[in-house]
Amino acid sequence: MISTLIAEATVCDFKEALEVRKPKSWLKSVSAFANTSGGTLFFGVDNDHNVIGLQNPQKDAEDISRLIKERISPIPRFILTAEQEYGKAVLVLSIPKGTHTPYYYKADGIREVYIRLGDESIVAPDHILHELILDGMNESFDALVSKYNAKDFAFSSLRARYRKWAGKSFDDKFLVSFGLVDEETEKLTNAGVLIADDCPLRQSRLFCVRWNGLTKAGGLIDAIDSAEYTGSLILLLENGMNFIKQNNRMMWRKAPTSRIEMPEYEERSCLEALVNALVHRSYLELGSEVHIDIFDDRMTIYSPGGMADGSIIQDQNLSEVSSKRRNPVLADVFARLGYMERQESGLEKIIEWYQVCANYTEEKMPTFSSTSSQFIVTLPNLNYGLKTGLTEEKQVSNVIKTGLAEEKQVYENLLNTLSLSKPTHKNIMAMYNQFGFLESFSRSDIVTVCGITKSPASSLLNLMKRFNLIIEAKDKGRGKYHFIKPESRQ
């Protein structure tokens, strides 16, 4: 039973015995679990998961409850249960993520806030403490009202991008509905400050360097190209992408009927990574900025602040990453401008776009790493160490592969213009990936591919008909359909 509980716990600590005289040794974990993503403490179990047992579990349980109430403020929710393993008593203390952060450990005249980092409980840095305070107030930094008057700032970059993306002019009333201006005070929110042309926040900066070699010490010439940008996040994004394009060399090979283009870096992956860095970074971490570092074999995009929920990206399945957004106003604005999706699938997209490149191999998989204070995306140079001389057969295969990727992107862009829920969008793309435009399918195929029952499958069929995404394949028999190409839709 204990082994099962340990396996089910996402994050856990082990204590052979309960420390009553020096309870900080385990109470800091209580504070950290409540402030981060929750966790479990096992009393009577050593670090090797061996059950040692407790001599007096009833008294230990009373002491645990008392000490939490005396020394953790506010008092977090917790569940304390007793378990038996081979006749030995174990106490299991489960602490869910709290909603009234920060949770302080207080004793001996000190108040400390702890967070979880890997398998350690550490004192929260100042910028994370400020984020915990905002979380406890159900606020975010970008939604707070600033000291700047809206009438003193222009939004020409925002207006130009909106016109390009939406095909119509940006109305001044959108500044309020976008969350950039507070209607009562007529002052900018912090999101408005970050989007304004002449953003006065010093931490709104982007540093870009093309290094000479594989490290930042390349020999006689350290850097080949460099630039520093300040101001509106929209300008930072545009300038950053221009820097990447200038340093993204293109290789190509002849194919029987066309040319295969092979850039060093997949541009859409770079855009997604840079958008994430600018939108999801911590702006409470002063004296910091987003960095683009391009080496011979890779590009890294660094942003201040780790995962918004305090977790470590290396420890997670990308398809199950929490969708919590540190700056929800900025995320919404960038989605409205067409820079990112509302479905929050950015990390998976970065990998998917890499995988459809003609020069992609498994060794070139993008990677992600984070700590409590930083998030780094590493994009390998797709052409670094590439051997020349592809066979004609592989060239033809790559042409087909590239064409299918472009076709898929066009279809996904079409779905993004429709009012679809995230599960519906996912199910339609799953069906498209399985059958494309040529093969027909039925309701039973939807059940199999999407893993849903007959009733939801029928609803999905009717929805796809209503949006003119599918047409009945009469030559294949009753109840058979196939997808309609975007250019053929009426």
C-alpha positions in Angstrom: 0.0 0.0 0.0 2.8 2.5 0.9 4.6 1.8 -2.4 1.4 2.5 -4.3 0.8 5.8 -2.4 4.4 6.9 -3.1 4.1 6.0 -6.7 0.8 8.0 -7.0 2.3 11.1 -5.3 3.5 13.7 -7.8 6.0 15.3 -5.3 6.9 13.8 -2.0 9.3 13.9 1.0 10.3 11.1 3.4 10.9 11.4 7.2 12.0 8.4 9.3 10.5 10.0 12.4 8.7 13.2 13.3 10.9 16.1 14.4 9.0 18.0 17.1 11.9 20.0 18.6 13.1 21.0 15.1 10.0 21.0 13.0 11.3 23.3 10.4 13.0 20.3 8.8 9.5 19.2 7.5 7.3 22.3 7.9 9.3 24.1 5.2 8.1 21.3 2.9 4.5 22.0 4.0 5.0 25.7 3.1 6.6 24.7 -0.2 3.9 22.2 -1.2 1.1 24.7 -0.5 2.9 27.5 -2.4 3.8 25.4 -5.4 1.9 22.4 -6.8 1.1 20.4 -3.7 2.8 17.3 -2.4 2.9 14.5 0.2 5.0 13.9 3.3 5.5 10.3 4.5 6.5 9.9 8.2 8.0 6.6 9.1 9.6 6.0 5.7 13.3 6.6 4.9 14.7 8.1 1.7 15.1 4.7 0.1 11.3 4.1 0.6 11.9 1.5 3.3 9.1 1.5 5.9 10.6 2.2 9.4 7.4 2.8 11.2 6.4 5.2 14.0 6.4 4.3 17.7 3.5 6.5 18.7 1.5 7.4 15.5 -1.5 8.9 17.5 0.7 11.4 19.3 2.7 12.2 16.1 -0.5 12.9 14.3 -1.6 15.3 17.0 1.8 17.0 16.9 1.7 17.3 13.1 -1.7 19.0 13.2 -0.7 21.3 16.0 2.6 22.4 14.6 1.1 23.2 11.1 -1.6 25.3 12.8 0.9 27.1 15.0 3.7 27.7 12.5 2.2 27.9 9.0 0.2 31.0 8.1 -2.4 31.0 6.7 -3.2 27.5 7.7 -3.1 25.4 4.5 -5.6 22.6 3.7 -4.1 19.2 4.5 -5.2 15.6 4.8 -3.5 13.3 7.4 -4.1 9.6 7.2 -2.6 6.6 9.1 -1.5 3.5 7.1 -0.2 0.1 8.2 2.6 -1.8 6.3 3.8 -5.1 7.7 2.5 -4.1 11.1 4.3 -0.8 11.1 2.5 2.5 11.4 3.1 5.3 8.8 1.5 8.7 8.6 0.8 10.2 5.2 0.4 14.0 5.1 -1.0 15.4 1.8 -1.0 19.1 1.1 -2.8 20.4 -2.1 -1.7 23.6 -3.8 -3.1 26.5 -1.8 -5.4 29.2 -3.0 -4.4 31.8 -0.4 -0.7 32.2 -1.1 1.9 32.9 0.2 2.0 30.3 3.0 4.6 31.4 5.5 6.7 29.4 7.9 6.9 31.4 11.1 9.0 30.7 14.2 11.8 32.3 16.3 10.8 35.8 15.1 11.2 35.0 11.3 8.7 34.6 8.5 9.9 32.6 5.5 8.1 31.5 2.3 9.3 28.3 0.7 8.7 26.9 -2.8 9.5 23.5 -4.3 12.3 23.2 -6.8 12.9 19.6 -7.9 13.3 17.5 -4.7 14.2 20.5 -2.5 12.2 23.1 -0.6 14.0 26.5 -0.9 13.3 30.1 0.3 11.3 31.9 -2.4 13.2 34.6 -4.3 11.7 38.1 -4.1 10.1 38.0 -7.5 8.4 34.7 -6.9 7.2 35.9 -3.5 5.6 38.9 -5.3 3.9 36.5 -7.7 2.6 34.4 -4.8 1.1 37.5 -3.3 -0.6 38.4 -6.5 -1.9 34.8 -6.9 -3.3 35.0 -3.4 -5.1 38.2 -4.4 -6.3 36.5 -7.6 -4.5 39.1 -9.6 -1.7 39.1 -12.2 1.0 41.6 -12.8 -0.2 42.5 -16.3 -3.7 43.3 -15.1 -2.6 45.7 -12.4 -3.2 49.4 -13.0 0.0 51.4 -13.6 0.8 55.0 -12.8 0.9 56.0 -16.5 -1.9 58.0 -18.1 -3.3 56.3 -21.3 -3.5 59.7 -23.2 0.3 60.0 -22.9 1.0 56.9 -25.0 0.6 55.8 -28.6 -0.2 52.3 -29.9 0.8 52.5 -33.5 2.4 49.0 -33.5 -0.7 47.5 -32.0 -2.9 49.3 -34.6 -0.8 48.2 -37.5 -0.7 44.6 -36.4 -4.5 44.5 -35.7 -5.2 46.0 -39.2 -2.9 43.4 -40.8 -4.4 40.4 -38.9 -8.1 41.4 -38.6 -8.4 43.4 -41.8 -10.0 46.4 -40.0 -9.0 49.4 -38.0 -8.4 49.2 -34.3 -11.1 51.1 -32.4 -10.0 53.1 -29.3 -12.6 51.3 -27.2 -10.6 48.1 -27.8 -8.0 49.5 -25.4 -10.4 48.9 -22.5 -11.9 45.6 -23.8 -8.4 44.2 -24.4 -7.4 45.0 -20.8 -4.8 47.7 -21.7 -6.5 50.7 -20.1 -8.5 50.9 -16.9 -11.8 52.5 -17.7 -12.3 54.2 -14.3 -8.9 55.8 -13.9 -8.0 56.1 -17.6 -4.6 54.8 -16.7 -2.7 52.0 -18.5 -2.6 48.6 -17.0 0.9 47.0 -16.9 -0.2 45.1 -20.0 -1.0 48.4 -21.7 2.4 49.7 -20.7 4.2 46.7 -22.2 2.2 47.0 -25.5 2.6 50.8 -25.8 5.1 52.1 -28.5 7.4 53.8 -26.0 7.2 51.2 -23.2 8.9 52.8 -20.1 9.5 49.5 -18.3 13.2 48.8 -18.3 12.7 45.1 -18.1 10.9 45.1 -21.5 14.1 44.4 -23.4 15.4 41.8 -25.9 19.1 40.9 -26.3 20.1 39.0 -29.4 23.6 37.6 -30.2 25.0 35.4 -33.0 28.0 33.8 -31.3 31.1 32.5 -33.1 31.3 28.8 -32.4 29.6 26.5 -29.9 30.0 28.7 -26.8 30.1 32.3 -25.8 33.9 32.3 -26.1 34.5 31.6 -29.8 38.1 32.7 -30.1 39.4 36.0 -31.5 35.9 37.0 -32.5 33.3 36.2 -29.9 30.2 37.5 -31.6 29.4 37.7 -35.3 26.2 39.8 -34.9 24.3 41.4 -32.0 21.4 43.7 -31.3 19.5 45.1 -28.3 15.9 46.1 -28.5 13.6 48.0 -26.1 10.0 49.2 -26.1 6.7 47.6 -27.1 6.4 43.8 -26.9 5.1 43.8 -30.5 8.3 45.6 -31.7 10.4 43.2 -29.6 8.8 40.3 -31.3 9.1 41.7 -34.8 12.7 42.8 -34.3 13.6 39.5 -32.7 12.2 37.6 -35.6 14.1 39.8 -38.1 17.3 39.1 -36.2 16.6 35.3 -36.4 15.8 35.5 -40.2 19.1 37.4 -40.8 21.0 34.6 -39.1 19.0 31.7 -40.4 20.9 30.4 -43.5 19.0 28.3 -46.0 20.2 25.1 -47.7 18.4 23.5 -50.6 18.5 20.4 -52.7 17.1 19.6 -56.1 14.2 17.2 -56.3 12.7 15.7 -59.5 10.1 18.3 -59.9 11.0 21.0 -57.4 13.5 22.3 -54.8 13.7 21.2 -51.2 14.4 24.2 -48.9 16.2 23.4 -45.7 16.6 26.3 -43.2 18.8 26.0 -40.2 15.8 26.8 -37.9 12.1 26.3 -38.5 10.7 29.8 -38.5 7.3 29.0 -37.0 9.0 27.2 -34.1 11.2 30.2 -33.5 8.1 32.5 -33.6 6.2 30.3 -31.1 9.2 30.1 -28.7 9.9 33.9 -28.8 6.2 34.7 -28.3 6.1 32.4 -25.3 9.3 34.0 -23.9 7.8 37.5 -24.2 4.3 36.8 -23.0 4.9 34.2 -20.3 8.0 35.6 -18.7 8.1 37.2 -15.2 8.1 41.0 -15.4 8.5 41.1 -11.6 12.1 40.0 -12.0 13.8 43.4 -12.4 17.1 43.8 -14.2 16.4 40.9 -16.5 15.4 40.5 -20.2 14.7 37.9 -22.8 17.7 36.6 -24.7 18.2 35.0 -28.1 21.6 33.3 -28.4 22.5 31.7 -31.7 25.5 29.3 -31.8 26.8 27.2 -34.7 24.8 24.1 -33.6 21.8 25.6 -31.8 19.6 28.6 -30.8 18.5 29.2 -27.2 15.7 31.5 -26.2 15.9 32.4 -22.5 13.1 34.1 -20.5 13.1 35.2 -16.8 10.8 33.2 -14.6 10.1 29.5 -14.5 6.8 27.7 -15.0 3.9 29.8 -13.7 2.7 27.0 -11.5 6.2 26.4 -10.0 6.7 23.0 -11.7 9.8 21.9 -13.6 9.2 21.4 -17.3 11.8 18.6 -17.6 9.7 16.5 -15.2 6.5 16.8 -17.2 4.8 15.3 -20.3 4.4 18.2 -22.7 0.8 17.1 -23.6 -0.1 17.4 -19.9 1.6 20.7 -19.0 -0.6 23.0 -16.9 -2.3 25.8 -18.9 -1.8 28.3 -16.1 -0.8 31.7 -17.6 1.4 34.1 -15.7 0.2 37.1 -17.8 -3.3 36.3 -19.0 -4.0 39.8 -20.4 -0.9 39.7 -22.6 -1.7 36.2 -23.7 -5.2 37.2 -24.7 -3.9 40.3 -26.6 -1.3 38.2 -28.5 -4.0 35.6 -29.4 -6.3 38.4 -30.7 -3.4 39.6 -32.9 -2.8 36.1 -34.3 0.6 35.5 -32.7 -0.5 32.6 -30.6 -3.4 30.2 -30.0 -5.9 30.3 -27.2 -5.5 26.5 -26.8 -2.1 26.9 -25.2 -0.4 24.2 -27.3 2.8 26.2 -28.0 5.4 23.8 -26.8 4.0 20.9 -28.7 3.7 23.1 -31.8 7.4 23.9 -31.6 8.2 20.2 -31.8 5.6 19.4 -34.5 6.8 22.1 -36.9 10.4 20.9 -36.4 9.3 17.3 -37.1 7.9 18.1 -40.6 11.1 19.8 -41.8 12.8 17.9 -44.6 16.1 17.9 -42.8 14.7 16.8 -39.4 16.1 13.8 -37.4 15.3 12.6 -33.9 18.6 14.1 -32.7 17.3 17.5 -33.7 14.3 17.5 -31.3 13.7 20.9 -29.6 14.2 20.7 -25.8 12.9 22.7 -22.9 14.3 23.3 -19.4 13.3 25.4 -16.5 14.2 26.4 -12.9 12.3 28.6 -10.5 13.8 31.7 -12.2 14.2 30.8 -15.9 12.8 29.0 -18.9 15.0 28.0 -21.8 14.0 26.7 -25.2 16.8 25.0 -27.2 16.3 24.7 -31.0 18.9 22.6 -32.7 20.4 23.8 -36.0 18.8 21.4 -38.5 21.8 21.6 -40.9 24.6 21.3 -38.4 26.6 18.2 -39.2 24.2 17.3 -42.0 25.7 14.9 -44.5 25.1 15.7 -48.1 24.1 13.3 -50.9 20.5 12.3 -50.2 19.3 9.6 -52.5 16.7 10.5 -55.1 14.2 8.3 -53.4 14.6 10.2 -50.1 14.4 13.5 -51.9 11.1 12.6 -53.4 9.9 11.5 -49.9 11.0 14.8 -48.4 9.1 16.8 -51.0 5.9 14.8 -50.2 6.5 15.3 -46.5 7.0 19.0 -46.8 3.9 19.3 -49.0 1.7 17.4 -46.5 3.0 19.6 -43.7 2.1 22.8 -45.6 -1.4 21.3 -46.4 -1.9 20.4 -42.7 -1.0 24.0 -41.6 -3.5 25.5 -44.1 -6.2 23.2 -42.8 -5.3 24.0 -39.1 -5.4 27.7 -40.0 -8.9 27.2 -41.3 -10.1 25.5 -38.1 -8.6 28.3 -36.0 -11.0 30.7 -37.7 -14.0 28.7 -36.5 -15.6 28.8 -33.1 -14.5 25.4 -31.9 -13.8 24.2 -28.4 -10.4 22.8 -27.7 -11.6 19.2 -27.5 -13.6 19.6 -30.8 -10.5 21.2 -32.5 -8.4 18.3 -31.3 -10.8 15.6 -32.5 -11.2 17.2 -36.0 -7.4 17.4 -36.4 -7.1 13.8 -35.2 -9.5 12.7 -37.9 -7.8 14.8 -40.6 -4.4 13.4 -39.6 -5.8 9.9 -40.0 -7.8 10.3 -43.2 -6.7 13.5 -45.0 -8.7 14.7 -48.0 -8.6 11.4 -49.9 -9.8 8.7 -47.6 -13.4 8.3 -46.5 -14.6 7.6 -42.9 -17.7 6.9 -40.9 -19.1 7.5 -37.4 -17.5 4.3 -36.2 -14.1 5.6 -37.4 -14.6 8.8 -35.3 -15.4 6.6 -32.2 -12.1 4.6 -32.8 -9.8 7.5 -33.6 -11.1 10.1 -31.1 -11.8 7.6 -28.3 -15.4 8.8 -27.8 -18.8 7.2 -27.7 -21.4 7.0 -30.5 -23.4 10.0 -29.3 -20.5 12.5 -29.2 -19.3 11.1 -32.5 -22.7 11.8 -34.1 -22.5 15.4 -32.7 -19.1 15.8 -34.2 -20.3 14.7 -37.6 -23.2 17.1 -37.5 -20.9 20.0 -36.4 -18.5 19.2 -39.3 -21.4 19.2 -41.7 -22.6 22.5 -40.3 -19.2 24.2 -40.8 -19.0 22.7 -44.3 -15.9 20.7 -43.4 -17.0 17.4 -44.8 -19.2 16.0 -47.6 -20.9 12.6 -48.0 -18.8 10.2 -50.1 -21.7 8.7 -51.9 -19.6 6.4 -54.0 -18.3 4.7 -50.8 -21.7 3.8 -49.4 -24.1 5.2 -47.0 -22.7 7.0 -43.9 -19.3 7.6 -45.5 -17.7 11.1 -45.5 -14.5 12.8 -46.5 -12.9 16.2 -45.7 -13.4 19.1 -48.1 -10.3 21.0 -49.1 -10.3 24.6 -47.9 -10.3 26.0 -51.5 -13.3 23.9 -52.4 -15.5 25.1 -49.5 -18.4 27.3 -50.3 
